[in-house]
Amino acid sequence: MPKRSSKKQTPKDVNELAAFITEQATTEPEELSKEKNPHAVALGRLGGLKGGRARAEILSPEERKEIAQKAAKTRWSRKIKHK
């Protein structure tokens, strides 16, 4: 069974192919645009600012201790790479 491509198929006509190549070469891909929506950035920041504190309030002291011990063990078990 042939594989199907999710991308637009290339045209078989020479003129359509030339137009397709020109369009691809002159248009900028959307996924590379670096502009961020300022409203989305603000919402993300709000969630990030309250996330850790809210989680800590829900956890019991024993759970917080276990998480902290696991994090410390992970940090100290890493091998140091020399430059």
Beta strands, then each sheet from edge to edge (+ up, - down):
end
